[in-house]
Amino acid sequence: MHIGFPFRVDHRGRTAGADDEEYVRGLIEQVLFTAPGERVNRPDFGSGLRQLLFQPASGELATATRALVQAALQQWLGAEVAVQAVDVVADDATVRVTVQYRTRSAPAPVTAVITRAA
């Protein structure tokens, strides 16, 4: 068991846990939605994906964002997951990121769809 993300207390009054799949999804969310410079002891951690919300949508921006997301995930989670595909869709003030990955311990690919609004 791992500590759940976001940190919370379960019905027993203890730190909520997460299974392997929930844990990895939480790690992916942390990398994607942490802005570089946001963490004091790791100023380069994160992907800067939130900045996409304020940029005009275009094909070039989507391509650059896919590369940004894939690079950030490989840099920070390369030991945990093998990223197979990334798709980013920006619609008004909502970003939907679809990441297909395979954990190092599980052979079957997993798809995580993460949606955030500004």
N, C-alpha and C positions, 0 to 999 in steps of 0.2 A: 504494500500500500504506500501511497505517496500523499503528501499534503495537498488538499484540494485547492483549485484556483477558481475564483478569487478566494482568499482566506476567509473561512467562516466557521461557525460552531455548529455541530450537528445536534440532533435531538437529545443526545446524552450529555450535552454540555462539554464535549471534547472537540478538539480540532477535527474538522471534517476531512475525510480521506477521499482519495480518488484512485480508480483502477488505472492500469497502464494507458489505456486509450484516452481517458479523460485527462490524465496527467500530460500526455504529449500534446493534446489539443490546447491545454492551458499554456504550455510552453510556446506553442506556435502563436497564440494570441498575444502573449507577452512580447515576443520578438516583433510581431507586426505592428502593434499599437503603442510601442514605446518609442518616443522620439529620441534621436541621438542627442546626448547632453542632459537627458532627463534624470539619469541615474548618476549619483555623485561619484561613486567609486568605479563606474564603468561608463565614462562619457561617450564612448563609441558604440554602446549597445543599442540595438533597435534598428528600425528600418526607415522611419520617416514617412510611413504610409499615410498618416493623417493629413499631410500636406496635400495629398491628392484631392481632398474634398474641396479645396479652394482654387484648383487649377481648371481651366477650360478643358472639357473632354475632347480628346482627339485620338486617332489611331497611334500616333507617335508616343503620346503620353501613356497609353495603355501598354505599349510594347516596352517602354522604359520602366514602367512600374512593375511589370512582370519580371524583368531582369533584376530590378531592385529587390523585390520580394524573394526571388529565388536565391540571390546572392546572400541576403541577410539570413535566410533559413539555413543555407549551407554553412555559413560562417559560424553561427551560434548554435545550431542544432545538428551539425554534421555527424556527431558521434551518436545521436539518438535516432535520426531519421534520414532516409534517402528520399529526397524530393523528386517526384517523377513528372509532375505537371503543375503549372500555376496558371490560373485565369483570374483576371481582375476586371470588374465591371463597376464603373462609377455612374450613378444615376442621381442627378441633382446633389443632395447632401448625404447620399448613402453610398458606401463602398461595400461591395460584395467580393470577397476573395475566396476562391475555390482552390484548395491545395490537395493534390493527390500525392500521397507519400506512403512509404513502407517503413515500419520500424525495424530496427536492426534485429530484434528478437522474433518478429512475426513475418512470415512469408507473404501473407495476403496484403494487397494494397488497401489503404484507407483513404476516403475522401472527406475532407473537412470543409464545410462552407461556413465562413465567418462573415457576418454582416454587422456593420457599425454605421450609425448616423452621426452627423456633426453635432 
